[in-house]
């Protein structure tokens, strides 16, 4: 009896229905190939260039490609028998028709034009006009950088509601920018951020990109003479804040007084406006903010210290700003106690007028519990805000409750305040020193180094 040994390798993705006996009785080895090699799907390797030491991982994704290309260049690997069809790039549609048809094919090669044949003018074009409707001369022109999920679901609709002229939306992925442009009525879309910043007709820039790009884009927008609305956070490090301060000073030295605003929208929620009015004249206040933040996957980009900065800088900054706004006093002490992870923590704030605040930012709770609750104790009275839907007052003369039909966290009010300030030429709706104080506080609470 002859017993054969062998190996089965799966290349690609396929449904698997394996029976143990088929492999056990014939002593077969089954292996699933890793596409391209080690490093594939590893963001540190593919996006940040963190290579594996050759002594530990000999054949990585890149080294595999290099080896194959070297062999093809030296003639040691002949792939010509695998090529069944060749098409000029201009005839690429024929290649796709071939794949979708019944004619046999194996390897299909698309031939790109040579440098002297390449139509540089059309290939270099990165901007596309979407609307031909002329804009009213008295409308503020807005350029938006970023067309991700939050931008298209919340931020852009809020700015569209202000009646501002939506001039250009820029995105790295041209498809998302084009979709946003068509949906919200932008005049054009581009993948070239520099083109947007250089457009003299655009007076204000809205930044809605990933956190690590905020500081650089704010500086570039200021240097281009634009007012700036940046979705939180303002920056990830104290050094970046210093760079923004320098860019702002350069603007002031040129005689341009920029409006710089961070998207701390909760200040502009109608129930916060009511609380602010009720608390006017009250010095010492005690705040308890409970945030049922919810868990997100540990490999989410916000946990990447160099990209997202973590959830304290990326989201808890909202609540530091909110308490600072209601306290109406500088933060004189701050501390944070962390639990089982960096998104399970308690923040303690003390203000110059004797007010104190605690922010419980918790990602280990139930989704069935409301996400945000704010309680304020002051002068023998209490205010309780539940999830920006229901505000109750205890001990307040003439006020007992304020309920909304739907949740309103102030996004539209925030956008309207910015556009209104740009149009009127007034100061920023959020004081510049407040932005600096809140940004520095959250960076310090997150444990960032002072000198990055």
Legacy VTK file of the C-alpha trace (Angstrom):
# vtk DataFile Version 3.0
C-alpha trace
ASCII
DATASET POLYDATA
POINTS 452 float
0.000 0.000 0.000
1.398 3.363 -1.035
0.582 6.276 1.227
0.852 9.696 -0.451
1.596 12.899 1.405
0.701 16.314 -0.010
-0.227 19.906 0.681
-3.291 21.861 -0.378
-2.979 25.645 -0.525
-5.954 27.979 -0.771
-5.225 31.174 -2.711
-7.860 33.883 -2.531
-11.215 33.788 -0.774
-13.554 30.847 -1.012
-16.220 29.175 1.044
-14.832 26.178 2.941
-16.593 22.937 3.794
-13.837 20.689 5.034
-14.177 17.148 6.310
-11.544 16.002 8.790
-11.436 12.481 7.383
-10.370 13.708 3.925
-7.209 15.205 5.410
-6.573 12.720 8.216
-6.731 9.545 6.121
-4.545 10.899 3.305
-2.240 12.904 5.589
-2.892 16.092 3.652
-1.789 19.492 4.886
-4.120 22.445 4.267
-2.762 25.969 4.236
-4.390 29.342 3.524
-2.060 31.747 1.762
-1.561 35.278 3.058
-2.099 37.639 0.129
1.207 39.253 -0.881
2.898 38.094 2.317
3.421 39.141 5.952
2.531 42.786 6.442
-0.721 42.619 4.524
-3.589 44.206 6.515
-1.084 45.533 9.079
-1.604 49.313 9.138
1.721 49.868 10.916
3.483 48.134 8.041
1.437 49.306 5.061
0.600 52.849 6.120
3.388 53.843 8.507
6.301 52.003 6.917
7.250 50.027 10.015
9.107 47.109 8.442
9.644 43.680 10.012
13.293 42.827 10.849
14.642 40.628 8.082
16.103 38.258 10.642
12.617 37.451 11.935
10.475 37.801 8.801
12.413 37.072 5.635
9.647 37.377 3.056
7.384 40.310 3.743
4.811 41.774 1.386
7.307 44.255 -0.075
10.209 41.799 -0.343
7.979 39.335 -2.175
7.085 42.000 -4.731
10.706 43.086 -5.073
11.878 39.505 -5.647
9.271 38.851 -8.339
9.948 42.149 -10.129
13.699 41.521 -10.017
13.272 38.072 -11.551
11.031 39.444 -14.306
13.527 42.221 -15.060
16.406 39.730 -15.246
14.445 37.311 -17.444
14.512 34.552 -14.847
10.724 34.598 -14.536
8.869 34.498 -17.834
5.227 35.540 -17.438
4.495 35.899 -21.153
2.743 32.493 -21.383
0.224 33.765 -18.826
-0.787 36.761 -20.958
-3.711 36.058 -23.241
-4.758 39.604 -24.212
-3.282 43.105 -24.399
-5.203 46.360 -24.709
-4.264 50.012 -24.848
-5.504 51.955 -21.835
-7.902 53.825 -24.097
-9.533 50.461 -24.916
-9.811 49.332 -21.293
-13.566 48.867 -21.661
-12.879 46.011 -24.092
-10.863 44.262 -21.394
-13.756 44.457 -18.952
-16.164 43.259 -21.630
-13.869 40.288 -22.188
-13.888 39.387 -18.491
-17.670 39.629 -18.362
-18.101 37.610 -21.566
-17.621 33.971 -22.482
-14.355 34.199 -24.446
-11.519 32.386 -22.643
-8.866 34.616 -21.079
-6.081 34.337 -18.526
-3.813 37.351 -18.053
-5.017 40.695 -19.444
-2.493 43.533 -19.738
-3.421 47.214 -20.032
-0.737 49.227 -21.873
-0.290 52.780 -20.599
0.838 55.515 -23.005
4.484 56.537 -23.048
5.565 59.852 -21.538
5.472 61.665 -24.878
1.963 60.341 -25.535
0.562 60.942 -22.052
-2.205 63.584 -21.936
-0.856 65.422 -18.893
-3.471 68.154 -19.003
-6.376 65.798 -18.494
-4.606 63.414 -16.132
-3.413 66.188 -13.817
-6.849 67.686 -13.441
-8.019 67.104 -9.884
-11.046 69.373 -9.653
-14.485 68.823 -11.094
-17.244 71.400 -11.502
-20.541 70.108 -10.192
-22.958 73.044 -10.272
-23.269 75.854 -12.821
-25.742 77.885 -10.760
-24.189 81.294 -9.943
-23.875 82.111 -6.235
-25.287 85.271 -4.699
-22.570 87.856 -4.144
-23.487 88.494 -0.503
-23.194 84.881 0.640
-20.197 83.668 2.651
-18.169 81.154 0.616
-17.266 77.935 2.421
-14.675 75.346 1.465
-14.816 71.968 3.225
-11.850 69.638 3.622
-12.999 66.096 4.344
-16.034 64.140 3.209
-16.175 61.299 5.718
-19.186 59.904 7.559
-19.444 62.621 10.234
-18.893 65.397 7.717
-21.609 64.168 5.369
-24.064 63.076 8.054
-23.826 66.067 10.414
-21.329 68.817 9.658
-21.988 69.625 5.989
-25.804 69.555 6.439
-25.393 72.002 9.348
-23.416 74.434 7.187
-25.768 73.949 4.255
-28.639 75.008 6.545
-26.933 78.367 7.182
-27.444 79.460 3.595
-23.701 79.872 3.048
-22.301 79.340 -0.425
-20.870 75.817 -0.567
-17.992 76.430 -2.944
-15.695 73.385 -2.906
-15.347 70.120 -1.009
-11.958 68.390 -0.959
-11.324 64.739 -0.171
-8.505 62.275 -0.708
-10.991 59.839 -2.196
-12.480 61.620 -5.171
-15.630 59.510 -5.130
-16.667 60.587 -1.611
-16.045 64.224 -2.459
-18.080 63.997 -5.645
-20.927 62.294 -3.806
-20.948 65.017 -1.123
-20.790 67.758 -3.761
-23.786 66.421 -5.640
-25.807 65.689 -2.520
-25.343 69.050 -0.790
-24.960 71.384 -3.742
-21.248 72.258 -3.765
-20.119 74.058 -6.884
-17.046 71.850 -7.285
-15.065 69.022 -5.738
-11.327 68.403 -5.704
-8.644 66.029 -4.446
-6.136 68.901 -4.307
-6.437 70.687 -0.954
-3.950 73.350 -2.059
-6.310 74.420 -4.856
-9.097 74.949 -2.337
-6.877 76.949 0.023
-5.606 79.134 -2.825
-9.110 80.027 -4.028
-9.457 83.744 -3.279
-13.251 83.516 -3.519
-13.412 81.195 -0.468
-13.407 83.115 2.805
-13.760 80.287 5.341
-12.482 76.731 5.593
-14.229 73.876 7.409
-11.829 71.075 8.416
-13.383 67.632 8.940
-10.454 65.283 8.425
-8.733 62.843 10.782
-7.320 64.385 13.930
-3.631 64.244 13.056
-4.156 66.586 10.089
-6.081 69.292 11.970
-3.187 71.433 13.195
-1.386 71.497 9.846
-4.557 72.369 7.929
-5.454 75.105 10.428
-2.009 76.684 9.937
-2.229 76.413 6.150
-5.711 77.932 6.116
-4.613 80.829 8.321
-1.565 81.468 6.140
-3.905 81.516 3.140
-5.960 84.252 4.801
-9.016 82.135 5.641
-11.284 81.967 8.659
-11.233 78.448 10.119
-13.786 76.065 11.595
-12.083 72.838 12.666
-13.912 69.838 13.997
-12.486 68.859 17.386
-9.758 68.502 18.452
-7.768 71.606 17.595
-4.491 69.694 17.890
-2.960 66.496 19.285
0.121 67.949 20.969
1.202 71.092 22.746
3.793 71.694 20.041
1.022 71.749 17.458
-0.870 74.317 19.521
2.274 76.460 19.546
2.427 76.210 15.751
-1.207 77.308 15.454
-0.570 80.245 17.776
2.336 81.290 15.548
0.165 81.019 12.410
-2.532 83.110 14.062
0.037 85.738 15.033
1.295 85.868 11.441
-2.266 86.613 10.368
-2.594 89.385 12.930
0.739 90.853 11.812
-0.638 91.065 8.273
-3.713 92.883 9.510
-6.010 89.876 9.095
-8.080 89.035 12.176
-9.077 85.393 11.682
-12.058 83.726 13.281
-10.859 80.361 14.578
-13.481 78.042 15.980
-13.458 74.430 17.144
-16.626 72.387 16.764
-17.605 72.400 20.440
-21.247 72.260 19.447
-22.745 71.420 22.836
-22.306 75.066 23.894
-24.926 75.943 21.295
-27.537 73.316 22.221
-30.825 75.048 23.165
-30.968 73.426 26.586
-27.382 74.459 27.370
-28.313 78.015 26.387
-31.184 77.785 28.878
-28.892 76.424 31.596
-26.399 79.202 30.947
-29.115 81.814 31.450
-30.413 80.172 34.628
-26.912 79.940 36.103
-26.012 83.546 35.323
-24.795 85.319 38.439
-24.162 82.076 40.310
-20.497 81.817 41.255
-19.617 78.394 42.648
-21.216 75.478 40.845
-20.696 71.715 41.049
-20.963 69.646 37.853
-21.368 65.916 37.382
-21.104 64.863 33.734
-21.739 61.207 32.927
-20.847 60.027 29.428
-21.865 56.512 28.455
-19.434 56.620 25.553
-19.780 53.022 24.382
-17.009 50.662 23.361
-15.319 50.850 19.986
-12.867 48.284 18.528
-9.332 48.580 19.942
-7.918 48.805 16.404
-10.024 51.883 15.595
-7.909 54.765 14.276
-8.884 57.056 17.162
-6.797 54.884 19.540
-3.718 55.422 17.392
-1.829 58.072 19.359
-0.319 59.569 16.215
-3.557 59.637 14.193
-6.524 59.937 16.542
-4.842 60.940 19.801
-7.133 58.740 21.898
-10.672 59.297 23.105
-9.842 61.916 25.743
-8.370 64.291 23.175
-10.753 63.178 20.442
-14.079 63.233 22.294
-13.863 63.964 26.025
-12.679 67.459 25.054
-16.368 68.217 24.339
-17.229 67.857 28.006
-14.200 69.681 29.336
-15.267 72.591 27.148
-18.895 72.349 28.246
-18.065 72.513 31.963
-15.560 75.304 31.348
-18.236 77.247 29.455
-20.844 76.869 32.202
-18.372 77.544 35.027
-17.339 80.849 33.420
-13.934 80.647 35.067
-10.411 79.406 34.206
-9.401 75.837 35.027
-6.920 75.976 37.898
-6.481 72.243 38.596
-7.121 69.109 36.608
-6.545 65.383 37.098
-7.719 62.083 35.677
-8.120 58.606 37.152
-8.093 55.799 34.605
-9.818 52.451 34.974
-9.442 49.293 32.946
-8.666 51.130 29.708
-7.949 54.605 28.382
-11.641 55.175 27.660
-12.804 54.312 31.167
-11.842 57.266 33.336
-12.939 60.028 35.657
-11.769 63.622 35.139
-11.710 66.162 37.959
-11.666 69.901 37.232
-11.403 72.858 39.607
-12.164 76.404 38.469
-10.962 79.759 39.685
-14.362 80.861 41.036
-14.699 77.831 43.318
-16.678 75.684 40.873
-15.770 72.017 40.567
-16.600 69.399 37.969
-16.355 65.659 37.469
-16.587 63.983 34.091
-17.195 60.237 34.123
-16.225 59.099 30.629
-17.086 55.401 30.449
-16.905 52.974 27.543
-17.896 49.913 29.579
-21.613 50.597 29.979
-24.804 49.426 28.298
-26.123 50.906 25.063
-29.608 50.966 26.594
-28.497 53.640 29.077
-28.625 57.295 27.895
-25.341 58.500 26.428
-24.948 61.873 28.159
-26.250 63.302 31.428
-25.253 66.572 33.061
-26.180 67.559 36.617
-25.456 71.006 38.043
-25.722 71.828 41.746
-25.691 75.526 42.669
-27.154 77.831 45.329
-29.540 75.232 46.708
-30.869 74.317 43.257
-30.260 71.552 40.732
-30.399 71.269 36.942
-30.458 67.865 35.278
-30.016 67.436 31.518
-30.690 64.005 30.046
-29.254 63.205 26.630
-30.007 66.689 25.261
-33.690 65.858 25.180
-35.004 66.635 28.652
-33.927 69.370 31.072
-35.368 69.394 34.607
-35.000 72.101 37.198
-35.299 71.563 40.963
-35.743 74.583 43.212
-35.807 77.109 40.365
-38.517 79.738 40.578
-40.448 79.845 37.320
-38.660 76.894 35.730
-39.280 73.172 36.104
-38.534 71.503 32.769
-37.714 71.946 29.098
-38.286 69.045 26.718
-37.457 68.744 23.022
-39.179 66.590 20.436
-35.800 65.425 19.200
-32.239 65.502 20.467
-30.345 68.692 19.697
-26.630 68.800 20.546
-26.178 72.183 18.926
-24.483 71.263 15.632
-26.684 73.572 13.560
-26.398 76.369 16.104
-22.624 75.973 16.141
-22.342 76.218 12.345
-24.749 79.152 12.238
-22.750 81.035 14.884
-19.526 80.615 12.893
-21.032 81.663 9.562
-22.770 84.612 11.223
-19.507 85.793 12.795
-17.665 85.578 9.467
-20.445 87.437 7.685
-20.658 90.226 10.271
-16.927 90.424 10.839
-17.320 90.024 14.577
-15.171 88.024 16.967
-15.249 84.251 17.223
-18.299 82.760 19.003
-15.805 80.866 21.192
-13.057 82.972 22.740
-9.573 82.098 21.485
-8.203 81.756 25.017
-10.992 79.300 25.870
-9.996 77.136 22.898
-6.364 77.140 23.994
-7.204 76.333 27.614
-9.511 73.432 26.785
-7.134 72.020 24.172
-4.137 72.138 26.492
-6.138 70.657 29.348
-7.306 67.619 27.377
-3.826 66.991 25.970
-2.401 67.037 29.496
-5.193 64.833 30.828
-4.458 62.310 28.096
-0.876 62.115 29.325
0.765 63.548 26.222
4.358 64.683 26.547
4.777 68.468 26.803
7.564 68.376 24.226
6.657 66.002 21.420
LINES 1 453
452 0 1 2 3 4 5 6 7 8 9 10 11 12 13 14 15 16 17 18 19 20 21 22 23 24 25 26 27 28 29 30 31 32 33 34 35 36 37 38 39 40 41 42 43 44 45 46 47 48 49 50 51 52 53 54 55 56 57 58 59 60 61 62 63 64 65 66 67 68 69 70 71 72 73 74 75 76 77 78 79 80 81 82 83 84 85 86 87 88 89 90 91 92 93 94 95 96 97 98 99 100 101 102 103 104 105 106 107 108 109 110 111 112 113 114 115 116 117 118 119 120 121 122 123 124 125 126 127 128 129 130 131 132 133 134 135 136 137 138 139 140 141 142 143 144 145 146 147 148 149 150 151 152 153 154 155 156 157 158 159 160 161 162 163 164 165 166 167 168 169 170 171 172 173 174 175 176 177 178 179 180 181 182 183 184 185 186 187 188 189 190 191 192 193 194 195 196 197 198 199 200 201 202 203 204 205 206 207 208 209 210 211 212 213 214 215 216 217 218 219 220 221 222 223 224 225 226 227 228 229 230 231 232 233 234 235 236 237 238 239 240 241 242 243 244 245 246 247 248 249 250 251 252 253 254 255 256 257 258 259 260 261 262 263 264 265 266 267 268 269 270 271 272 273 274 275 276 277 278 279 280 281 282 283 284 285 286 287 288 289 290 291 292 293 294 295 296 297 298 299 300 301 302 303 304 305 306 307 308 309 310 311 312 313 314 315 316 317 318 319 320 321 322 323 324 325 326 327 328 329 330 331 332 333 334 335 336 337 338 339 340 341 342 343 344 345 346 347 348 349 350 351 352 353 354 355 356 357 358 359 360 361 362 363 364 365 366 367 368 369 370 371 372 373 374 375 376 377 378 379 380 381 382 383 384 385 386 387 388 389 390 391 392 393 394 395 396 397 398 399 400 401 402 403 404 405 406 407 408 409 410 411 412 413 414 415 416 417 418 419 420 421 422 423 424 425 426 427 428 429 430 431 432 433 434 435 436 437 438 439 440 441 442 443 444 445 446 447 448 449 450 451
